[in-house]
């Protein structure tokens, strides 16, 4: 009888605890969702660095303007404008024309042309360029919703470099009640799935491939996933870097 009483007390405490957690979750679900949305934005105070890197995807908008302002305030001597071609020209060249029209000095900008259409591919290209420049500290500029993933990916794939995330505002993502906004909703799930895919799949494959070769990396890691292959289940790893094909419309005056 004592054992039953003890079990009953334990079950009662457990039930009460679960109910309490459910009540808290019911009352605080908006705060939890908001926190998850806010996590995607990695914002750090700017500090002096060797280089400012602006990731590709917004060559007529907030990203390049934030990079230019950081240089204007003397946080780094050079702004490196990364990105693949657009309409047959490197994105960085288009950005420089835009920024010069805005009154920024041409000499602080340099173009890093590449063929990357994903954050991971861009990180791999930048790793070699940053190593060539012997860069140790970088101010990393990208759109707000992309800033956490970009900082994670660049930190993983460019070891030895400290990245300080300086997000640029983006009107397509709203932290508050992102679940009620179609654009924010899509970006939220896209970014979270790509963060998980980058950390749990792409980076382990990269590490193993560095040690054993890419073929061996796939043999060793893909069987851990259900189905036939990593990209079959994490197809977002190959998604374009840019969630929307809206580059010309992002031009500001």
PEPE-V905066 format. One record per backbone hydrogen bond with DSSP energy under -0.5 kcal/mol. NH is the residue of the N-H (numbers start at 1). CO is the residue of the C=O. Records with the same first field share a line. If there is no record, write none. Layout:
NH=CO  CO
//
This chain:
5=1
6=2
7=3
8=4
9=5
10=6
11=7
12=8
13=9
14=10
15=11
16=12
17=13
18=14
19=15
20=16
21=17
22=18
23=19
24=20
25=21
26=22
27=23
28=24
29=25
32=28
33=29
34=30
35=31
36=32
37=33
38=34
39=35
40=36  37
41=38
42=40
43=41
44=42  165
49=75
50=137
51=137
52=78
53=51  139
54=52  80
55=53  141
61=58
64=58
65=61
66=62
67=63
68=64
69=65
70=66
71=67
72=68
73=69
74=71
75=70
79=108
80=52  78
81=79  110
82=54  80
83=112
86=89
89=86
91=84
93=90
94=90
95=91
96=92
97=93
98=94
99=95
100=96
101=97
102=98
103=100
104=99
108=105
109=106
110=79
112=81
113=111
114=83
122=118
123=119
124=120
125=121
126=122
127=123
128=124
129=125
130=126
131=127
132=128
133=129
134=130  131
135=130
138=162
139=51
140=138  164
141=53  139
142=166
144=168
146=143
147=143  144
148=40
150=146
151=147
152=148
153=149
154=150
155=151
156=152
157=153
158=154
161=158
162=136
163=161
164=138  162
165=163
166=140
168=142
173=170
178=175
180=177
181=178
182=180
185=181
186=182
187=183
188=184
189=185
190=186
191=187
192=188
193=189
194=190
195=191
196=192
197=193
198=194
199=195
200=196
201=197
202=197
203=198
205=201
206=202
207=203
208=204
209=205
210=206
211=207
212=208
213=209
217=213
218=214
219=215
220=216
221=217
222=218
223=219
224=221
225=222
233=229  230
234=230
237=234
238=235
239=236
241=117
243=241
246=244
250=246  247
251=248
252=60
//
